[in-house]
């Protein structure tokens, strides 16, 4: 049953006859009005209706798909059925081939609040059972619109993106309820904004509705709706980089510090990887112990609780005893698994279904059979990964001015990594170690952060629109004088005694936890390691691994 302002759609299924009926009762509304209009030449649905619903979409003829649980739906929408499935901006009449069948994109208008996919499927000569429907529309804003939300309903499950970023998912066998799923606050950019939905239906009725709500929860007005892919291409080509430089940061006190026990005489906490999942922060980090290295895991609900968090050392897992350090953690959506990447010396990985259980990680496996020939005698350390729509990339440094990249397809991962190639090369002092790469939310840009060595440790930034392309230093964030993060643009929070001049190996707090590595330019925070000493770079008899590294949090000033 669907409900809209006191109007109901009743759906009956008669199991004995397996016959589907829909009886619609709308005041002054005929049953046939539920049938969407296909490929209208001069559409009048160029603005949202009085209740804010978007009534014009591009919809692809259905793809066979089965499953409405969260895991199944995420797997379906992240599987590449045709090239550029999650990024293409189609035109009316465009065709794609899926499993040997040619499917067409149709411009679809409705006089109602919803798009009825049951009737759409009938109009194109198929049915809506066990199907994935892709829907795309473009809304055009005359100015930037902040603090808005996408609100959707669907029968059955669906996942939604705005400007390439996933913002809502609702799952299970459900009827369409207006505003059933509501995103967190979004910013619509001036010009075209792309809304994309994947709706998965098991059987029977299928439809969806979508609208934008303003900061007060009311239907947003003041934008137009079009299906003009050329406008999107022109806008993307002229987009500005969304992080303004020079940056200024506020630093916290020491949040995570060593907590040694009888088996673990820990001297430092460093090289963190961090995700927010199930309402908790999860941090894996390196620990130095009198000439040896291991890793540890912390979990807490709020950063104010971090200083009291008790670590679990990963060597409680027999498979993870010995030399392992510099971790990187992410959830690989296509396989519904967590991946744990680290240095052993060569890059290795483990997987689990439960990141809170250190003993659940599988035994480490290598990405490569020995050291790749392309590296020669060059060192390789500090590995991290990030994916676009077709490939997943392994990036790393070598303490020598070189930044390397390797990749494999999403389908082959974790197998099939290519021979590493140089992505950036500079001097050792200016490009050292501790690299990490992100996609910037709401933009076409990626950003890579790499730790510089001298005159004291700080971070520089490079940007690109292609993970496999050329990287360009970010002006205003690429020197000791104007770093991405360093002693020249960091001050400490009120009441916090400055405890380090080094801002090194760390991670940004992400806008999710999956392989896309997305960060929000409006909410930049960086979990860093700082050397809790002044003066020399070596820590007495123990050398580098006796340095008292601690973890703190930087927050960008607005």
N, C-alpha and C positions, 0 to 999 in steps of 0.2 A: 504494500500500500504506500503510495506517495501522497504527501500532504503539502498543499500550498494555499495559504490564506483561506483555510476553511474548505478548499476544494480537494477532492480525493481522486486518486486513481486506484481502483481495485483490480487485483490480479488473481485469477483463479486458474489452477492447474488441476485437471481431472485425471488422476493417475491411471484409471482403468482404460481410458481411451487415449491417454497421452496427448490430449488436445488442449491447446492454449487459447484462452479467451481474455480479452481486456474490455472492461466496461468503464467508460469514462464519464464522469459527471462534473461538468464545469458549467456555471451559469452562462447562458448565451454562447456556448462553445460547442461546435459540432465535433463528432468523433474524428472526422477527416482532418481537422486542424492539427491533430497530433502527428500527421504525416509531414516530415520535413520537406522543404523545397530544395531540389538539387540543381546546382549549376545555373542559378538565376543570373541573368545578364546585368540588370540594373537593380542591385539590392537596395532596399530601404532600411536594412538592419545595420546601419553604420554608427549608431550610438546605442548604449545600453537601454533597456526598457525602463519603465517607471520604477521598478523594484531593483534596478541595477544589473539585471541578468544579461549576459552576452549571448546574442542570438545569431551570430554568424561565425562559422567555423569551416576549416578545411578538414575533411575526415577521409581516412583511407579505408578502402574496403577491408573487411575483417581478415585477420590472420588467425589460423588455428592455434589455440593455446588452451591449456587446462590447468586449473588450480587457483584458489582464491585465498590461501593462507599468506601471511606476510612473506615467508621465505619463498613460496612459489611465485607470488606476484613480482617480487623483486628480481627473481631469476628471469622471469619472462620479459620484463621491461628492459633488463640489462643485457639480454641476449641479442646479438646483432642479427636480425632477420634479413636486413638489406643494408647497403652502405650508408653511413652517416645517419642512422635511424634516430639518434637523439639530438642531432644538430641541424638536419636539413630543414629549410624553409620552403615547402613545396608550393607549386602553382596549381590552379585548377587544371585537371587533365593530365598532370604528371603521372608517370607510371613507374612502379618498382616491381621487381621479380622476387618472389618468396617461394622457395621449394619448387621452382619450376613454373609457378603460376603468376601471371601478370595481374597486378592489382592497381587500381586507379584512385587518385586523390580527387574528391568532389568538394566543390563549394556548397555548403549546406546552410540554409536559413530556416528559422523556425518562428512561428507566431506566438509560441509559448515561452515559458521560462526555461524549458529543458529541450535537449535534443533527444528525440526518441530513436534509439539505435535499432530497436526491433523493427520499426517501419523502414528505417534507412536500409537495413540489410535486405528487407523484402524488395525495396525499390531497385536495388542493384543485383537482384537475382540470387541471393544467398540467404542464410539464416544467421542468427546471432548466438547460437549455442557454442560453448567452448571456443570463445573468440577473444582476440585482442583487437580493440579499436584504437587507432591513433587519431587525436584531435589537436589541431593547431590553429591559433588565431593571433592576430597582432593588434594591440591597442596602442594608440598614438596619443601622447601627452604633450600639451603645449608648454609645460614646465615640469621640473622635477617634483615628484609627489612622494613625500616621506611618510613613514608610519602607517602604511596601508597594509591590508591583508587580503590574500586570495581565499575565498570561501567557496567550497564545492560540495556537491552531493553526487552519488553515483549508485547505480545498480549494475554490477555488484562492486568489486574492488576497483581502486584506481590509484595512480601515482601521478603527481603534477610537478611541473617545472616552470619557473619564471626566469626568463633571460638565461637559460642554461643551467640554473641551479635548482636542485630538487627541494621542494618546499612543503609538500603534503603527501601522505600516503594513508589510505583507509583500506581495510582488508576484511575478508570474510564475505559470506553470502548475505547481502544486505539490500534493502530497498533504498531508493533515493530519498534522502531527507535534506532539505535546504540547509546549507551551512553546516553539514555533517562534519566536514573537515575544514579547519581554519588554520592558515599558516601563521608563523610568527610575523612580526612587523617587517615589512619590505620597503624598499625605495624604488619607485618607478622612475626611470631616467627620462629626461626630456627627449621627445622623439618616439620611435617605435620600440615596443616591448613585446617579446614573444612569450605567449602562454602555450604550454604543451601538456597534454594529458594522455595517459595510457589507461584505457578502461578494459577490464577483463570480466567477461560474463560466462557463467557456467551454463545456465539454461533459462528459458523463459524470458520475462521482460528485461529490457536493458535500456538505460538512458543515463544522462548526466546533466547537471546544471552548474554554472560557475558565475561568480560575480566578484567584484572588488569592493571591499569595505574600507571606509576612511578611518581616521584615528579615533573617531567616536563610535565606531561600529555601524555607521549608516552607509547605505549604498553610495559608492563613489560616483560622482558625475564629472563632467568636464573633459572627457576623452572621447575619441572616436575609435571605431572598429574597422579594420580593413584586412584584406588578404594579400597585400602588396609586398611580396618578398624583396623586390628591388629597393624599397625604402629601408628595409632592415640591412641589406648589404651596404648601402650608402652610409647608413648610420654607423655600422661596425667599422667601416674603413676610416672614419674620422673621429673615433672615440678617443677621449683623453685618458691618460693613465690615472687610475682612481686614488692612488696614495700620494698625497701632497708632501713635498720635501721643502726644506729640511725638517726632519722629525725631531720631536722632543719627548723624552720618556721620564716617568717617575719609577724609581726602584723601591721594592719592598725590602724588609729585613731578610735575614736568612730563614728560609721556609723549610727546607729539608737538609738535615745535617746527619753526619754519621752516627749510627747507633750500634756500636760493636757488641758482639757477644763472645762466648768462649770459643766458638769455632770460627768467628769472623772478626778479626781485629781491624775493623774498617777504619780507614783514615780519611776517606772522602766520599762525596756523592757527586756524580758528574755525568755528562753525556745523556741528558734525559730525553725520553719520548713520552708524550702525554696525549690522552684522549678523555673526553667526557662522555660517559656511557652509563645508562641506567641510573641517572641522577647522582653519579659519583665521578670524581677525577681518578684516573688510573695512571700512575707514573712508573715506568721501568727506567732504571738508571744504572750506570757503572759504579762499582765500588773498588777502590784500591786497597790492598791488604798486604803490606810488608813485602813488596816485590811481586805480588800476583794480582790478577784481576778477576772479578766476577760481576754479577749483576744482582739487583734487588728490586722488589716491587712494593709500592706504596698505594694506598687507596684511602680516600676521604671525601666527604660531601662538600666541603667548603675550604677555600685556601686558608681561612683562619684556623682550621683543624690540622693543617699540614705539619706544623712543628711537633705535634704529639703523635703523628702517625708512626706505627711500628713497621719496619720493613720485613718482608719475607725474602730470604736469599734464595736465588734460583737453584743453587746446588742441592736443595732438598729434593729436586728432581734429578735422579741419577743420570739421566740423559744429558743434563746440562752442567755437569761438573767439569772443571778445567777452565781453560782460557776462553772466555766469551765476554765481549764488551760492546759499547757504543750501539745500543738497540734502536730499532725503529719499528713502530707498531701501527697496524691498520687493519680494517675489516675489508676483505675482498668480496664484494657483493656477488659477483657471478658464481662464486663457489660457496657462499654462506659460511665462510671461515675467517677466523682471525689469523693474520700472518705476523710473525715476529722475526725481523731481519736483524742481523748483528755481525760483528767482526770476529773471526775465529782462527787464523788471520784472514783467509779469503771469506767472501760473503756467504753466509749460511742462513737457513730459514727453518722455523718450526711452525706448526699450526695447532689451533685449538678451537673448541666451541665455547670455552669459558676462560676469559682472561683473568678472572679473579682466582683461579686455581693454578698456581705455578706448577704443580705436579702433573697437570693435564697436557702440557706442551709435548708434542711429539719429538722424537729424536732428531737432532739437526741434520739437514741435508745441504749439500753444496749446490750452488747455482751453476758452477763451471767444473769441468773435468781438468783440474789443475789450473795453473795461471795462464790466462790467454796470451798468445804470442804477441798481440798488438801492444801489450803493456811493457814488453821488454824487461828491463831491470827496474822500471819505475815501481814505486810503492803503491799499494791500494789499501785505503782505510775509510772508515766513517761512511757507511753505505746508507742510502735511503731510496725510497721508491715513490712513484706517482704515476697515475694513469690518465690518458685521454680516452676518447671513445673507442679507439681501436687497438692501442698498444699500452703496455705498462713498462716504465723505464726504471732502470737502476742507475743512480748517479753516485759518484764518490770522488774523493780527493786523494792526495798522496804526500802532503807536507812538502811539496816541491813546485808550487805554482801551476799545477795541472788539475783540471776538473774534467772527469770522464763521464761518458754515458754509454749504456748498453740498453737494449730493449728486446721484447718479445711481444707476440700478439696476446690479446686478452684470452683468446681461446687456448693458447698453448701454455700460458703461465701455470706453474713456475719453470717450465721447460723452455728450451729454445732460445736462451739469451744470446744475443749477437756479440761478436767480438767488440770490446770497448773501443770507443773512439774519443778523441779530444773534443770537448765542447767549448772550453775556455782555457787559455794559457796566458799567464802573467808571471811576475816575479814571485819568488817564494815568500817574501815579506808581505806581499799584497794579496796573495791567495794561498792559504795554508791548509785548513782542514775544517771539519764540523759543518759541512754543507747541508742544505735542506731546501726543497723546492715546493712551491704552492701554486694553486690556481686562485686568482683573485675573484671573489664573488661579484657577479653582476658585470663582468667584463670579459674581454677576449685574452687578457694578459695572464702570464705566469711570472712568478718572481722567484729567483734563486738567491739565497743568503749564504755567504761563505765567510768564514772567520779569517781575518788577517792577523799576521804575527807581530808586526812592529809598527810603531815604537812600543805599544802594548796591545794586548789582544782586543779586537773590536770586529764588528760585522760590516761587510760591504754588501751591496745588492746589484743584481743584474736582472733584466727583464726580457721577455720574448712573447710572441703570440703562438709559438710552435715549440713544443718540447724537443722536437728533432731539428730545430732551426738554430739560427744565430742568436747569441745572447749579447745584450748591450748594457754597459754600466748605467745604473739609474742615477741621473744627475741629481746632486744634492744628497746622495746616500752612498757614495763610492770612494770616500777618502777618510783619513784619520781626522781631518779638520771637520768634515761634514759626513759622519758615518751613517749607516742605517741604525746601528746602536753601538755606542762606545762612550768613553769617559767624557767626550766633548759635547754629548747631547743627552746625558743622563744626570738627573739630580735625585736625591733620595727623599722618600716621603717624610712629611713632618714628624719629628720625634724619632726617626731612624738614624742611627749613627752610621755614616758611610763606612762600608766594610770591604769594598773591593774597588779597584780601578780597571779590572779586566771583565769584559763581557764576552764570553766565549761559549763554546758548544752547547746549543740549546734548540728549542722548538717553539714555534708560534702556537698559541691555543687556536685550534681549528673550529670551523663552523660545522663540523660533523666528525666522522671517524672513519670514513671509507677511503678507498684507494684514490679518490679524486683530490684529496689534500686541499680542501677549500678553506680560505681564510676570509674574514669579513673586514674590508678596509675601514669600516666605521667602528670597529671594536678590536684594535690591534693590541695583543698582549703576547709577551715573549718570556718563556721559562728558560732562564740562562744559568750557566755555571760561572761562579766568581771565585777567584783565589783569595781566600780570607787572610791575606798577608799584605804587607807593603815591602817594596824592595825587589830582591832577586827573583829570578824565574825558576831556580832550582830549590828543592826543599831539603837541603842538608844531605845526610848520607844516603837517604832513600831515593834521591833524585826526583824525577818528574812524578813518580807515583806516590811520593810522600807529601805532595802539595795539598794543602787543606782546602780542597774545592767544596763549595756549598751551593745550593740552588736558591735562586731568588726569582722574582717576577717583575718584569717591566710592563708598564701600562702607558700607551701613547697618550699624550696630551692632545686635546682637541682645541 
